[in-house]
Amino acid sequence: MASSVIRIMAACALWACAGTATAQPVVLAPPQNVLQLSASGTVETPQDLLTLSLSTTREGADPAAVQAQLKAALDAALAEARKAAQPGQMDVRTGNFAIYPRHGRDGRMSGWNGTAELVLEGRDFARITQAAGRIGSLTLSGVSFGLSREQRLKVEGEAQQLAIERFKAKADELAKSFGFSGYTLREVAVNANDPGFVPRPRMMAMEAKAAGADMAVPVEAGKSAVVVTVSGSVQLR
């Protein structure tokens, strides 16, 4: 009985394959009167997120000693920064921490170098810059500005609405220019850029730190441009 079942199933499989092989392909007519287009919406907004990077370097013959010195400097900086930390307003996190061999001109290892970094980030510029000014074990190595998630989403919505309105107006104008009364939407894609951070020159940051150990680091934010692009195709009618 089992052999009969197997033979029947095999025969069915062969019949299905033969039926598939003889099936005629379906030829679809190419779409007619389809227009491809895109439109963008741009909104500029003040940057509301500040990121300060503070770092230090150490060198020596013993890697363990170099690591201990970096840890001590970072621990002191963390203790000071945590006093002013507040979620969203000033977040504190460690950055790069690395120890690597140093080589002389002859290619031989002559010692060890190490670096440690602390990052202060948030929307409260005054809190962040004052905290950075009170940290004495690290020096300022970088300043950057950007948009917080809340601000970026808000502005992205405005740019998206602007892009959609421009897409619709452009589609309607082109449809009439080609002699059609209107259009229907076929497919559409919406893409938004990520403005990210705008870096400030390292030299300016170092000079700002040198102004005074307990003074707030002077910073000034700029603007970010959020761009949303709507692209797709419409059926002219």
Secondary structure, 3 states (H helix, E strand, C coil): CHHHHHHHHHHHHHHHHHHHHHCCCCCCCCCCCEEEEEEEEEEEEECCEEEEEEEEEEEECCHHHHHHHHHHHHHHHHHHHHCCCECCCEEEEEEEEEEEEEECCCCCEEEEEEEEEEEEEECCHHHHHHHHHHCCCCEEEEEEEECCHHHHHHHHHHHHHHHHHHHHHHHHHHHHHCCCCCEEEEEEEEEECCCCCEECCHHHHHHHHHCCCCCCCCCCCCEEEEEEEEEEEEEEC
